[in-house]
Amino acid sequence: MPVMTTRVPEELAREVERIAEIEALDKSTTLKRLLIRAVQAWKMDYALKLYQEGRISIGKAAEMAGVSLWEISDILVNRRIPIQMGREELEEDLRAAVAEAW
């Protein structure tokens, strides 16, 4: 597994130490978990941004974000992002959803 290093502000280092203490984990594990969550959130935000700009389909946004079509649909509703679908995209995404369900 690759090793990454970075310098962080003192306050952020204290927050990581506090989280590690609360979670009863070492700092390395805590940082890894926080980084994984941050990357997942970034992927979701980026996929939604591209979707809102009309650059990708809802199915592609779900794939990029690492969630199902149903999950991305719920997220769009919760974030009040209009679902943009033409007939072809709707048919394609319905086929994908049915295949995913089986």
MOPAC internal coordinates of N, CA, C and O (Angstrom, degrees):
PM7 1SCF
backbone

  N    0.0000 0     0.00 0     0.00 0    0    0    0
  C    1.4450 1     0.00 0     0.00 0    1    0    0
  C    1.5338 1   108.04 1     0.00 0    2    1    0
  O    1.2310 1   119.72 1   -49.89 1    3    2    1
  N    1.3413 1   118.15 1   130.11 1    3    2    1
  C    1.4670 1   120.41 1  -179.80 1    5    3    2
  C    1.5303 1   111.96 1   -64.47 1    6    5    3
  O    1.2310 1   121.59 1   -28.12 1    7    6    5
  N    1.3144 1   114.56 1   151.88 1    7    6    5
  C    1.4581 1   121.33 1   176.30 1    9    7    6
  C    1.5217 1   107.87 1  -106.10 1   10    9    7
  O    1.2310 1   120.59 1   -45.62 1   11   10    9
  N    1.3359 1   116.47 1   134.38 1   11   10    9
  C    1.4610 1   121.70 1   178.08 1   13   11   10
  C    1.5213 1   107.72 1  -121.87 1   14   13   11
  O    1.2310 1   121.05 1   -37.69 1   15   14   13
  N    1.3190 1   115.60 1   142.31 1   15   14   13
  C    1.4639 1   119.61 1   176.58 1   17   15   14
  C    1.5192 1   109.01 1  -129.04 1   18   17   15
  O    1.2310 1   120.98 1   -28.67 1   19   18   17
  N    1.3190 1   115.73 1   151.33 1   19   18   17
  C    1.4527 1   120.99 1   177.56 1   21   19   18
  C    1.5215 1   109.23 1  -158.94 1   22   21   19
  O    1.2310 1   120.98 1   -22.31 1   23   22   21
  N    1.2943 1   115.73 1   157.69 1   23   22   21
  C    1.4563 1   121.17 1   174.78 1   25   23   22
  C    1.5220 1   107.54 1   -97.35 1   26   25   23
  O    1.2310 1   120.79 1   -41.86 1   27   26   25
  N    1.3323 1   116.10 1   138.14 1   27   26   25
  C    1.4583 1   120.60 1   179.84 1   29   27   26
  C    1.5183 1   109.25 1  -128.97 1   30   29   27
  O    1.2310 1   120.22 1   -24.66 1   31   30   29
  N    1.3260 1   117.19 1   155.34 1   31   30   29
  C    1.4651 1   119.93 1   176.02 1   33   31   30
  C    1.5317 1   110.71 1   -61.05 1   34   33   31
  O    1.2310 1   120.77 1   -29.18 1   35   34   33
  N    1.3060 1   116.13 1   150.82 1   35   34   33
  C    1.4680 1   122.30 1  -178.21 1   37   35   34
  C    1.5235 1   111.83 1   -54.71 1   38   37   35
  O    1.2310 1   120.28 1   137.48 1   39   38   37
  N    1.3129 1   117.07 1   -42.52 1   39   38   37
  C    1.4650 1   120.47 1  -178.90 1   41   39   38
  C    1.5282 1   111.48 1   -62.09 1   42   41   39
  O    1.2310 1   120.36 1   139.41 1   43   42   41
  N    1.3281 1   116.92 1   -40.59 1   43   42   41
  C    1.4621 1   120.24 1   178.43 1   45   43   42
  C    1.5329 1   110.19 1   -65.43 1   46   45   43
  O    1.2310 1   120.04 1   139.51 1   47   46   45
  N    1.3123 1   117.53 1   -40.49 1   47   46   45
  C    1.4664 1   120.99 1   177.55 1   49   47   46
  C    1.5251 1   110.57 1   -60.64 1   50   49   47
  O    1.2310 1   120.42 1   138.73 1   51   50   49
  N    1.3262 1   116.80 1   -41.27 1   51   50   49
  C    1.4658 1   120.13 1   177.84 1   53   51   50
  C    1.5227 1   111.10 1   -64.54 1   54   53   51
  O    1.2310 1   120.11 1   139.71 1   55   54   53
  N    1.3172 1   117.39 1   -40.29 1   55   54   53
  C    1.4664 1   121.17 1   178.69 1   57   55   54
  C    1.5287 1   110.76 1   -62.87 1   58   57   55
  O    1.2310 1   120.26 1   137.59 1   59   58   57
  N    1.3244 1   117.10 1   -42.41 1   59   58   57
  C    1.4661 1   120.39 1   178.45 1   61   59   58
  C    1.5227 1   110.01 1   -62.73 1   62   61   59
  O    1.2310 1   120.44 1   136.50 1   63   62   61
  N    1.3183 1   116.77 1   -43.50 1   63   62   61
  C    1.4688 1   120.59 1   178.10 1   65   63   62
  C    1.5265 1   110.91 1   -62.21 1   66   65   63
  O    1.2310 1   120.18 1   140.18 1   67   66   65
  N    1.3231 1   117.25 1   -39.82 1   67   66   65
  C    1.4619 1   121.34 1   178.91 1   69   67   66
  C    1.5229 1   110.84 1   -65.21 1   70   69   67
  O    1.2310 1   120.34 1   136.80 1   71   70   69
  N    1.3216 1   116.96 1   -43.20 1   71   70   69
  C    1.4652 1   121.23 1   178.25 1   73   71   70
  C    1.5255 1   109.94 1   -63.57 1   74   73   71
  O    1.2310 1   120.57 1   136.42 1   75   74   73
  N    1.3227 1   116.53 1   -43.58 1   75   74   73
  C    1.4666 1   120.66 1   179.26 1   77   75   74
  C    1.5234 1   110.47 1   -59.35 1   78   77   75
  O    1.2310 1   120.72 1   138.50 1   79   78   77
  N    1.3074 1   116.24 1   -41.50 1   79   78   77
  C    1.4653 1   120.45 1   179.27 1   81   79   78
  C    1.5278 1   111.00 1   -65.13 1   82   81   79
  O    1.2310 1   120.49 1   133.54 1   83   82   81
  N    1.3278 1   116.67 1   -46.46 1   83   82   81
  C    1.4706 1   121.08 1   179.85 1   85   83   82
  C    1.5263 1   110.60 1   -61.42 1   86   85   83
  O    1.2310 1   120.44 1   137.93 1   87   86   85
  N    1.3216 1   116.76 1   -42.07 1   87   86   85
  C    1.4622 1   121.44 1  -177.70 1   89   87   86
  C    1.5298 1   112.77 1   -82.67 1   90   89   87
  O    1.2310 1   120.38 1   174.73 1   91   90   89
  N    1.3257 1   116.88 1    -5.27 1   91   90   89
  C    1.4776 1   122.49 1  -177.54 1   93   91   90
  C    1.5239 1   111.33 1    57.08 1   94   93   91
  O    1.2310 1   121.58 1  -133.06 1   95   94   93
  N    1.3386 1   114.58 1    46.94 1   95   94   93
  C    1.4631 1   121.92 1   179.67 1   97   95   94
  C    1.5214 1   109.56 1  -126.05 1   98   97   95
  O    1.2310 1   121.02 1   -18.18 1   99   98   97
  N    1.3278 1   115.65 1   161.82 1   99   98   97
  C    1.4583 1   118.49 1   172.58 1  101   99   98
  C    1.5398 1   108.56 1   -77.45 1  102  101   99
  O    1.2310 1   121.05 1   -16.90 1  103  102  101
  N    1.3255 1   115.59 1   163.10 1  103  102  101
  C    1.4708 1   119.61 1  -176.10 1  105  103  102
  C    1.5276 1   112.18 1   -62.88 1  106  105  103
  O    1.2310 1   120.23 1   143.25 1  107  106  105
  N    1.3180 1   117.16 1   -36.75 1  107  106  105
  C    1.4579 1   120.49 1  -179.12 1  109  107  106
  C    1.5317 1   111.47 1   -61.92 1  110  109  107
  O    1.2310 1   120.42 1   132.78 1  111  110  109
  N    1.3139 1   116.80 1   -47.22 1  111  110  109
  C    1.4657 1   121.33 1   178.83 1  113  111  110
  C    1.5214 1   110.52 1   -64.74 1  114  113  111
  O    1.2310 1   120.90 1   139.24 1  115  114  113
  N    1.3172 1   115.87 1   -40.76 1  115  114  113
  C    1.4679 1   120.47 1   178.74 1  117  115  114
  C    1.5255 1   110.41 1   -61.52 1  118  117  115
  O    1.2310 1   120.13 1   132.61 1  119  118  117
  N    1.3183 1   117.35 1   -47.39 1  119  118  117
  C    1.4678 1   121.00 1   179.16 1  121  119  118
  C    1.5233 1   111.04 1   -61.72 1  122  121  119
  O    1.2310 1   120.13 1   138.55 1  123  122  121
  N    1.3195 1   117.36 1   -41.45 1  123  122  121
  C    1.4619 1   120.83 1   179.92 1  125  123  122
  C    1.5269 1   110.07 1   -62.01 1  126  125  123
  O    1.2310 1   120.27 1   134.41 1  127  126  125
  N    1.3270 1   117.09 1   -45.59 1  127  126  125
  C    1.4749 1   120.39 1   179.96 1  129  127  126
  C    1.5229 1   111.62 1   -64.42 1  130  129  127
  O    1.2310 1   120.43 1   137.78 1  131  130  129
  N    1.3179 1   116.78 1   -42.22 1  131  130  129
  C    1.4628 1   120.20 1   179.03 1  133  131  130
  C    1.5258 1   111.03 1   -65.21 1  134  133  131
  O    1.2310 1   120.61 1   140.33 1  135  134  133
  N    1.3213 1   116.44 1   -39.67 1  135  134  133
  C    1.4598 1   120.43 1   179.55 1  137  135  134
  C    1.5263 1   111.02 1   -66.42 1  138  137  135
  O    1.2310 1   120.35 1   138.95 1  139  138  137
  N    1.3223 1   116.95 1   -41.05 1  139  138  137
  C    1.4705 1   120.34 1   177.30 1  141  139  138
  C    1.5291 1   110.20 1   -59.94 1  142  141  139
  O    1.2310 1   120.52 1   133.97 1  143  142  141
  N    1.3273 1   116.62 1   -46.03 1  143  142  141
  C    1.4749 1   120.28 1   179.56 1  145  143  142
  C    1.5245 1   110.89 1   -63.15 1  146  145  143
  O    1.2310 1   120.31 1   140.13 1  147  146  145
  N    1.3268 1   117.01 1   -39.87 1  147  146  145
  C    1.4692 1   120.69 1  -179.70 1  149  147  146
  C    1.5248 1   110.86 1   -65.62 1  150  149  147
  O    1.2310 1   120.21 1   138.73 1  151  150  149
  N    1.3257 1   117.20 1   -41.27 1  151  150  149
  C    1.4651 1   120.62 1   179.54 1  153  151  150
  C    1.5323 1   110.03 1   -66.55 1  154  153  151
  O    1.2310 1   120.28 1   137.97 1  155  154  153
  N    1.3201 1   117.07 1   -42.03 1  155  154  153
  C    1.4736 1   120.44 1   177.42 1  157  155  154
  C    1.5316 1   110.58 1   -60.68 1  158  157  155
  O    1.2310 1   120.44 1   136.45 1  159  158  157
  N    1.3261 1   116.76 1   -43.55 1  159  158  157
  C    1.4708 1   120.62 1   179.24 1  161  159  158
  C    1.5225 1   110.54 1   -64.50 1  162  161  159
  O    1.2310 1   120.35 1   139.75 1  163  162  161
  N    1.3344 1   116.94 1   -40.25 1  163  162  161
  C    1.4667 1   120.34 1   179.45 1  165  163  162
  C    1.5247 1   110.09 1   -64.15 1  166  165  163
  O    1.2310 1   120.16 1   135.83 1  167  166  165
  N    1.3387 1   117.30 1   -44.17 1  167  166  165
  C    1.4581 1   120.50 1   179.66 1  169  167  166
  C    1.5210 1   110.98 1   -60.08 1  170  169  167
  O    1.2310 1   120.48 1   138.51 1  171  170  169
  N    1.3319 1   116.69 1   -41.49 1  171  170  169
  C    1.4609 1   120.58 1   178.26 1  173  171  170
  C    1.5196 1   110.16 1   -63.77 1  174  173  171
  O    1.2310 1   120.43 1   130.33 1  175  174  173
  N    1.3219 1   116.79 1   -49.67 1  175  174  173
  C    1.4660 1   120.73 1  -178.95 1  177  175  174
  C    1.5254 1   111.33 1   -60.18 1  178  177  175
  O    1.2310 1   120.12 1   138.98 1  179  178  177
  N    1.3247 1   117.38 1   -41.02 1  179  178  177
  C    1.4608 1   121.05 1  -179.09 1  181  179  178
  C    1.5277 1   110.69 1   -67.92 1  182  181  179
  O    1.2310 1   120.43 1   136.80 1  183  182  181
  N    1.3274 1   116.78 1   -43.20 1  183  182  181
  C    1.4670 1   120.33 1   178.21 1  185  183  182
  C    1.5250 1   110.70 1   -61.57 1  186  185  183
  O    1.2310 1   120.40 1   137.48 1  187  186  185
  N    1.3366 1   116.83 1   -42.52 1  187  186  185
  C    1.4717 1   120.21 1   179.10 1  189  187  186
  C    1.5217 1   111.26 1   -66.08 1  190  189  187
  O    1.2310 1   120.22 1   142.80 1  191  190  189
  N    1.3197 1   117.19 1   -37.20 1  191  190  189
  C    1.4693 1   121.16 1   178.14 1  193  191  190
  C    1.5277 1   110.22 1   -62.31 1  194  193  191
  O    1.2310 1   120.65 1   131.91 1  195  194  193
  N    1.3346 1   116.36 1   -48.09 1  195  194  193
  C    1.4665 1   119.76 1   179.53 1  197  195  194
  C    1.5223 1   111.16 1   -63.54 1  198  197  195
  O    1.2310 1   120.54 1   142.06 1  199  198  197
  N    1.3311 1   116.57 1   -37.94 1  199  198  197
  C    1.4579 1   120.85 1   178.11 1  201  199  198
  C    1.5272 1   110.54 1   -64.01 1  202  201  199
  O    1.2310 1   120.38 1   133.30 1  203  202  201
  N    1.3337 1   116.87 1   -46.70 1  203  202  201
  C    1.4710 1   120.76 1   179.81 1  205  203  202
  C    1.5144 1   111.33 1   -60.95 1  206  205  203
  O    1.2310 1   120.38 1   146.33 1  207  206  205
  N    1.3212 1   116.87 1   -33.67 1  207  206  205
  C    1.4652 1   121.03 1   179.46 1  209  207  206
  C    1.5226 1   111.89 1   -78.74 1  210  209  207
  O    1.2310 1   120.54 1   175.64 1  211  210  209
  N    1.3327 1   116.57 1    -4.36 1  211  210  209
  C    1.4587 1   120.62 1   179.71 1  213  211  210
  C    1.5173 1   113.42 1    77.14 1  214  213  211
  O    1.2310 1   120.12 1  -163.15 1  215  214  213
  N    1.3242 1   117.38 1    16.85 1  215  214  213
  C    1.4641 1   121.19 1  -176.52 1  217  215  214
  C    1.5191 1   113.04 1   -88.01 1  218  217  215
  O    1.2310 1   120.38 1   160.21 1  219  218  217
  N    1.3373 1   116.87 1   -19.79 1  219  218  217
  C    1.4602 1   120.57 1   177.21 1  221  219  218
  C    1.5253 1   109.26 1  -139.11 1  222  221  219
  O    1.2310 1   121.31 1   -18.90 1  223  222  221
  N    1.3242 1   115.09 1   161.10 1  223  222  221
  C    1.4678 1   120.91 1   178.58 1  225  223  222
  C    1.5245 1   109.67 1   -81.48 1  226  225  223
  O    1.2310 1   121.06 1   -10.77 1  227  226  225
  N    1.3169 1   115.58 1   169.23 1  227  226  225
  C    1.4575 1   120.44 1   177.09 1  229  227  226
  C    1.5350 1   110.24 1   -64.38 1  230  229  227
  O    1.2310 1   120.61 1   144.58 1  231  230  229
  N    1.3324 1   116.43 1   -35.42 1  231  230  229
  C    1.4606 1   120.31 1   177.90 1  233  231  230
  C    1.5208 1   111.70 1   -65.33 1  234  233  231
  O    1.2310 1   120.84 1   137.57 1  235  234  233
  N    1.3291 1   115.99 1   -42.43 1  235  234  233
  C    1.4656 1   120.37 1   178.17 1  237  235  234
  C    1.5260 1   110.00 1   -66.62 1  238  237  235
  O    1.2310 1   119.88 1   142.19 1  239  238  237
  N    1.3209 1   117.83 1   -37.81 1  239  238  237
  C    1.4720 1   121.11 1   178.07 1  241  239  238
  C    1.5262 1   109.94 1   -61.87 1  242  241  239
  O    1.2310 1   120.45 1   137.02 1  243  242  241
  N    1.3270 1   116.74 1   -42.98 1  243  242  241
  C    1.4663 1   120.66 1   178.10 1  245  243  242
  C    1.5230 1   110.42 1   -61.80 1  246  245  243
  O    1.2310 1   120.97 1   134.85 1  247  246  245
  N    1.3149 1   115.76 1   -45.15 1  247  246  245
  C    1.4675 1   120.75 1   179.32 1  249  247  246
  C    1.5297 1   111.13 1   -60.69 1  250  249  247
  O    1.2310 1   120.66 1   132.14 1  251  250  249
  N    1.3248 1   116.34 1   -47.86 1  251  250  249
  C    1.4709 1   120.21 1  -179.92 1  253  251  250
  C    1.5229 1   112.00 1   -61.35 1  254  253  251
  O    1.2310 1   120.64 1   141.95 1  255  254  253
  N    1.3238 1   116.39 1   -38.05 1  255  254  253
  C    1.4649 1   121.16 1  -177.27 1  257  255  254
  C    1.5272 1   112.05 1   -81.51 1  258  257  255
  O    1.2310 1   120.29 1   168.09 1  259  258  257
  N    1.3357 1   117.06 1   -11.91 1  259  258  257
  C    1.4527 1   120.59 1   179.38 1  261  259  258
  C    1.5207 1   113.94 1    75.71 1  262  261  259
  O    1.2310 1   120.99 1  -147.55 1  263  262  261
  N    1.3373 1   115.70 1    32.45 1  263  262  261
  C    1.4655 1   120.77 1   178.93 1  265  263  262
  C    1.5245 1   109.04 1  -129.70 1  266  265  263
  O    1.2310 1   121.03 1   -11.31 1  267  266  265
  N    1.3281 1   115.64 1   168.69 1  267  266  265
  C    1.4631 1   119.76 1   178.27 1  269  267  266
  C    1.5277 1   110.37 1   -76.28 1  270  269  267
  O    1.2310 1   121.48 1   -13.54 1  271  270  269
  N    1.3092 1   114.77 1   166.46 1  271  270  269
  C    1.4614 1   120.79 1   176.15 1  273  271  270
  C    1.5181 1   110.68 1   -60.93 1  274  273  271
  O    1.2310 1   120.55 1   141.85 1  275  274  273
  N    1.3414 1   116.56 1   -38.15 1  275  274  273
  C    1.4677 1   120.73 1   179.19 1  277  275  274
  C    1.5278 1   110.22 1   -65.24 1  278  277  275
  O    1.2310 1   120.46 1   137.78 1  279  278  277
  N    1.3361 1   116.72 1   -42.22 1  279  278  277
  C    1.4662 1   120.09 1  -179.92 1  281  279  278
  C    1.5278 1   111.79 1   -64.70 1  282  281  279
  O    1.2310 1   120.52 1   136.23 1  283  282  281
  N    1.3278 1   116.61 1   -43.77 1  283  282  281
  C    1.4697 1   118.93 1  -179.03 1  285  283  282
  C    1.5237 1   109.70 1   -65.62 1  286  285  283
  O    1.2310 1   120.19 1   144.90 1  287  286  285
  N    1.3310 1   117.24 1   -35.10 1  287  286  285
  C    1.4678 1   120.33 1   177.64 1  289  287  286
  C    1.5253 1   110.76 1   -62.86 1  290  289  287
  O    1.2310 1   120.64 1   135.92 1  291  290  289
  N    1.3329 1   116.39 1   -44.08 1  291  290  289
  C    1.4674 1   120.41 1   177.22 1  293  291  290
  C    1.5209 1   111.35 1   -62.31 1  294  293  291
  O    1.2310 1   120.50 1   139.08 1  295  294  293
  N    1.3212 1   116.66 1   -40.92 1  295  294  293
  C    1.4661 1   121.18 1  -179.95 1  297  295  294
  C    1.5264 1   110.43 1   -64.19 1  298  297  295
  O    1.2310 1   120.71 1   138.52 1  299  298  297
  N    1.3332 1   116.24 1   -41.48 1  299  298  297
  C    1.4693 1   119.89 1   177.69 1  301  299  298
  C    1.5292 1   110.44 1   -60.02 1  302  301  299
  O    1.2310 1   120.70 1   135.64 1  303  302  301
  N    1.3221 1   116.26 1   -44.36 1  303  302  301
  C    1.4678 1   120.47 1   179.61 1  305  303  302
  C    1.5246 1   109.95 1   -63.68 1  306  305  303
  O    1.2310 1   120.24 1   132.05 1  307  306  305
  N    1.3397 1   117.15 1   -47.95 1  307  306  305
  C    1.4658 1   121.27 1  -178.50 1  309  307  306
  C    1.5305 1   112.62 1   -61.89 1  310  309  307
  O    1.2310 1   120.63 1   146.78 1  311  310  309
  N    1.3204 1   116.41 1   -33.22 1  311  310  309
  C    1.4718 1   120.03 1   179.55 1  313  311  310
  C    1.5281 1   112.45 1   -92.39 1  314  313  311
  O    1.2310 1   121.47 1  -175.22 1  315  314  313
  N    1.3123 1   114.79 1     4.78 1  315  314  313
  C    1.4675 1   121.71 1   178.91 1  317  315  314
  C    1.5426 1   112.54 1    57.44 1  318  317  315
  O    1.2310 1   121.46 1  -138.49 1  319  318  317
  N    1.3237 1   114.80 1    41.51 1  319  318  317
  C    1.4632 1   121.25 1   176.18 1  321  319  318
  C    1.5218 1   106.96 1   -98.73 1  322  321  319
  O    1.2310 1   120.23 1   -58.41 1  323  322  321
  N    1.3193 1   117.17 1   121.59 1  323  322  321
  C    1.4728 1   119.64 1  -178.53 1  325  323  322
  C    1.5289 1   111.95 1   -61.37 1  326  325  323
  O    1.2310 1   121.19 1   -42.98 1  327  326  325
  N    1.3197 1   115.32 1   137.02 1  327  326  325
  C    1.4607 1   120.63 1   176.47 1  329  327  326
  C    1.5183 1   107.48 1   -81.50 1  330  329  327
  O    1.2310 1   121.41 1   -57.36 1  331  330  329
  N    1.3273 1   114.90 1   122.64 1  331  330  329
  C    1.4641 1   121.60 1  -176.21 1  333  331  330
  C    1.5214 1   108.11 1  -111.77 1  334  333  331
  O    1.2310 1   120.58 1   -68.73 1  335  334  333
  N    1.3256 1   116.49 1   111.27 1  335  334  333
  C    1.4565 1   119.48 1  -178.61 1  337  335  334
  C    1.5070 1   111.48 1  -143.28 1  338  337  335
  O    1.2310 1   121.75 1   -49.98 1  339  338  337
  N    1.3023 1   114.26 1   130.02 1  339  338  337
  C    1.4469 1   120.15 1   168.33 1  341  339  338
  C    1.5235 1   108.43 1   -88.86 1  342  341  339
  O    1.2310 1   120.45 1    -5.99 1  343  342  341
  N    1.3004 1   116.74 1   174.01 1  343  342  341
  C    1.4701 1   121.12 1  -178.03 1  345  343  342
  C    1.5234 1   111.99 1   -59.59 1  346  345  343
  O    1.2310 1   120.16 1   133.85 1  347  346  345
  N    1.3278 1   117.30 1   -46.15 1  347  346  345
  C    1.4664 1   120.52 1  -178.26 1  349  347  346
  C    1.5246 1   111.25 1   -62.81 1  350  349  347
  O    1.2310 1   120.62 1   136.41 1  351  350  349
  N    1.3163 1   116.43 1   -43.59 1  351  350  349
  C    1.4628 1   120.40 1   179.91 1  353  351  350
  C    1.5240 1   110.61 1   -65.43 1  354  353  351
  O    1.2310 1   120.42 1   139.89 1  355  354  353
  N    1.3108 1   116.81 1   -40.11 1  355  354  353
  C    1.4672 1   120.54 1   178.68 1  357  355  354
  C    1.5239 1   110.36 1   -61.23 1  358  357  355
  O    1.2310 1   120.35 1   133.81 1  359  358  357
  N    1.3348 1   116.94 1   -46.19 1  359  358  357
  C    1.4592 1   120.17 1   179.33 1  361  359  358
  C    1.5272 1   111.10 1   -62.99 1  362  361  359
  O    1.2310 1   120.46 1   136.55 1  363  362  361
  N    1.3239 1   116.73 1   -43.45 1  363  362  361
  C    1.4662 1   121.55 1   179.67 1  365  363  362
  C    1.5292 1   110.83 1   -61.84 1  366  365  363
  O    1.2310 1   120.63 1   134.00 1  367  366  365
  N    1.3165 1   116.39 1   -46.00 1  367  366  365
  C    1.4628 1   120.23 1  -177.94 1  369  367  366
  C    1.5224 1   111.96 1   -70.46 1  370  369  367
  O    1.2310 1   120.07 1   147.04 1  371  370  369
  N    1.3326 1   117.47 1   -32.96 1  371  370  369
  C    1.4649 1   119.75 1   175.84 1  373  371  370
  C    1.5235 1   110.76 1   -66.22 1  374  373  371
  O    1.2310 1   120.51 1   138.06 1  375  374  373
  N    1.3432 1   116.63 1   -41.94 1  375  374  373
  C    1.4667 1   119.60 1   176.48 1  377  375  374
  C    1.5259 1   110.37 1   -60.82 1  378  377  375
  O    1.2310 1   120.25 1   137.19 1  379  378  377
  N    1.3298 1   117.13 1   -42.81 1  379  378  377
  C    1.4699 1   121.31 1   179.61 1  381  379  378
  C    1.5191 1   110.98 1   -64.53 1  382  381  379
  O    1.2310 1   120.40 1   139.70 1  383  382  381
  N    1.3252 1   116.85 1   -40.30 1  383  382  381
  C    1.4590 1   120.80 1  -179.47 1  385  383  382
  C    1.5230 1   111.22 1   -66.05 1  386  385  383
  O    1.2310 1   120.67 1   138.65 1  387  386  385
  N    1.3195 1   116.33 1   -41.35 1  387  386  385
  C    1.4590 1   120.28 1   179.30 1  389  387  386
  C    1.5344 1   109.69 1   -66.13 1  390  389  387
  O    1.2310 1   120.23 1   138.04 1  391  390  389
  N    1.3089 1   117.17 1   -41.96 1  391  390  389
  C    1.4676 1   120.73 1   178.11 1  393  391  390
  C    1.5311 1   109.95 1   -64.00 1  394  393  391
  O    1.2310 1   120.11 1   141.55 1  395  394  393
  N    1.3179 1   117.40 1   -38.45 1  395  394  393
  C    1.4607 1   121.77 1   179.70 1  397  395  394
  C    1.5224 1   111.14 1   -66.87 1  398  397  395
  O    1.2310 1   120.43 1   144.51 1  399  398  397
  N    1.3225 1   116.77 1   -35.49 1  399  398  397
  C    1.4615 1   121.07 1  -178.90 1  401  399  398
  C    1.5206 1   112.13 1   -70.67 1  402  401  399
  O    1.2310 1   120.10 1   153.20 1  403  402  401
  N    1.3184 1   117.42 1   -26.80 1  403  402  401
  C    1.4748 1   121.65 1  -178.70 1  405  403  402
  C    1.4775 1   106.96 1   -92.83 1  406  405  403
  O    1.2310 1   120.10 1   180.00 1  407  406  405

